[in-house]
């Protein structure tokens, strides 16, 4: 099975994580899937707001 991003990880207009991927295997050419915000939040460990603060800050922040 192969997974490729279709759209990059970003913060949507409603303030949620957004990611679209394509799944490929031998039985199906391509299946496009949206990854759930709650799954991405658990995987990344930061809310979109925390990530944006960190990106635009000169200091390293560790969020609990």
N, C-alpha and C positions, 0 to 999 in steps of 0.2 A: 504494500500500500504506500502511496505517495501523497504527501500533503504540501500544497503550495499556497502562499497568500495570494488572494485575488485583489484585495484592497489592503493597504497597510493598516496597522494598529493605529487607531486615532480616538479622539473624544468626539462623540456625535453632538449635534446641536442641542440635544436634551441633557447633555452632561454625563453620558454613560460611555463606557468603553465600547468600541466597535471594531470588529474584525471579521472579514469574510475570507474563507479558505476554499480551495478546491481539493476534493478527495478523489484519487484515482486508484483503481485496482484492475485486475484482469477481467472482471466480469462487467464492469461499467466504465464507460469512457471518462466521464467527469460528473461529480456531484458537488454543486456549490452550496456551502453551508455558512450560516452566520453563527459565530461563537457567542454564547450568552454572556451578558455583562457580569452576572454573578460568578460564572466560571472564570472569566478573565480577572475579576477582582481577587478571587481566591488564588489564582495562579501568580499574578503580579505582586499582590500584597499591598498595593497602594490604591487609593481612590484616584480618579482622574484629577481631582483638585490637589491632592498631595503630590502627584507626579508633576503637575504644572508648576507648583510652587518650587519644587526641587529643580526643575529644568531652568527656571528663570532666576534662581538664587545663586549667589556666589558661595554659599556655605553648603556643606553636606548635611542633609537632614536624614535622621533615621526615625521612621514612624513605627510606632508599636502597634 
